[in-house]
Amino acid sequence: MEILKLKPIFKDYIWGGNRLRTEFGFDSEYDIMAEGWMLAARDDGENTVIGGKFDGQPFSQVIKANPDFLGANGNKFSFFPLLIKLIDAKNDLSVQVHPNDEYAMKTKGEFGKTECWYILDCDEDAELIFGFNKEISKDEFRKSVENGTFLQYVNREKVKKGDLFFIEAGTLHAIGKGILLAEIQQNSNITYRVYDYGRLGADGKPRPLHIENAIDVTDCVPPKKEAKGAEIPQEFDGFTKQSLVKCDLFTVDKYSVHGTFSLNADNTSFLSLLVTDGNGKIGNFNIKKGDSLFVPASYGEFSLSGNFDVIVSRV
């Protein structure tokens, strides 16, 4: 059993920028690098393993051959449970919503999408859309889209580096321009667009909206207060730990390493480690900003040393 280093894949969505190239050192055939999929095992995009005995193999192939890598919690899911991304929003993303598991399974045969956003950096005046500014009815929602008053009802949040947003399925949302973030989510890519600023897709036509689906699944209410913000960081010898999200789907913590300490991958879950700044060493890997590692369940203890920030996710 060994820790796997994963090669990301990239998406060139029209709203993206180039910070993944200029600040993380990634390379891609795309001019735009909107998203980097750092932990992915999907038909529409998956990682390959870099180095070790699984070198060059598709990540999903390795997991299929070694289901014990997922751990007891991971094996409860019918699909690989997580999708983790870096997202660079040079321009506003569409206002959208994701369905819950029941609706998604009934209509698409896959998970719904609950996610969280950790703001890595942003412009001084950056903001995002997060729920509604007041409770409205489904009928009011539909009429506001039809008559062009929809944006009057959305809740806008100013953001800063280090902010955390927990976005349950059914929550209206949109990443605003000038935001760089890490997204940890259920392994789903189902998105229902409500509003897209009249933009044209690569085919020169307006990108499709999914109004009726969105109305079906959207909770037309303000966001829950506890959905914004993370716990206060705790200081330990060699590191600082901050709990970002803990729910029945995933747990996400941020570690700021400034020495040496150990983490343990027990038999309950794999660990995903996404390095968001700095450099150092994790296990036998020399790591830098942008590296993504997968630690199999039951791997046991491994060391982290150096000066870097890392987001650790598990199920």
C-alpha positions, 0 to 999 in steps of 0.5 A, a space after each residue: 500500500 502506498 500514497 498516490 500522487 495524482 495528475 490533475 485534469 483541466 476544464 476550459 469553461 468560458 468564465 475561467 482565467 489563468 491563475 492555475 497556470 501562472 500561480 500553481 505552475 500547471 500546464 494544459 493544452 487549453 488557453 483557459 484553465 477554469 478548473 483543475 480537477 484534483 481528485 476525480 474518478 468520473 467518465 467526464 474526467 479523471 486523474 492518473 497516478 504519477 509514480 509508484 507501482 500504479 504509475 500512469 494508471 487511471 485513478 478509477 482503475 486503481 480504486 476498482 482493483 483495490 476497493 479497500 483503499 476507500 475504507 468502510 465509509 467510502 465503500 458505503 457509496 455506489 460511486 467514488 464519493 468525492 470530487 475536488 477542484 481548484 476553481 479560478 473565476 476570472 468572470 462570474 459563473 452562472 447562477 445555479 443550483 444542484 439537486 439532492 441525491 433523491 432527485 439526481 438518482 431519479 433523473 440522472 442516475 448519480 449523486 446529487 451535489 452538496 459542496 463547500 467552497 474555501 476561498 484561497 484568494 480573491 479581489 478586494 471587491 469580490 462577492 458571490 451569490 449564496 441563497 436568497 435575500 428573503 424567502 420567496 415562493 416557487 411561483 415568485 421564483 418562476 415569475 422573477 426569472 420570466 420578468 427579469 427581476 430575478 437578481 433582485 432576490 439573490 443574497 450577495 456575500 462579500 468574500 475574503 481569503 479564508 472564508 468558507 461556504 457550505 452549500 447544501 444541495 438545493 441552495 442557489 449559488 454562483 461564484 463571482 469574478 475575481 475568486 480563486 477557491 477550492 471546492 470539495 463536493 459530492 462526486 456529481 456534475 449535475 448543474 441547473 442554470 438559472 441565469 447566465 448573463 446572456 452569454 454565448 457558448 462555444 457554438 455562438 448560442 446562449 448556454 442552456 438554462 434549466 429553469 423547471 429543474 431549478 424550480 423543482 430542487 431550489 430551497 427559496 430561502 436565505 442561507 443558514 447562518 452556520 453555512 458560512 464560516 469555519 471554526 477558529 484554528 487550533 494551535 498544536 506543535 508543528 501545525 495549526 488545524 482548522 475544521 472547515 466542514 463536518 457533515 454526513 457526506 464528508 469532513 474537511 480540515 485545513 492544516 497549516 504546517 510549520 514543523 513536523 507532525 503525523 496524520 493517520 489514515 485508519 480503516 474508516 476512510 481514505 484521505 485526500 490532501 490538496 496542497 494550497 500553498 508553500 512546500 515541504 514533504 508528505 510521506 516520501 513525497 516532496 510537495 509544493 503548491 498544487 500537489 494532490 495526494 490520495 492516502 488509502 484507508 488503513 495506510 496508517 501514520 505518515 508524516 508532514 513537514 515543512 511550511 505549507 497549507 494543506 486541505 485534508 478531506 475524508 468521508 
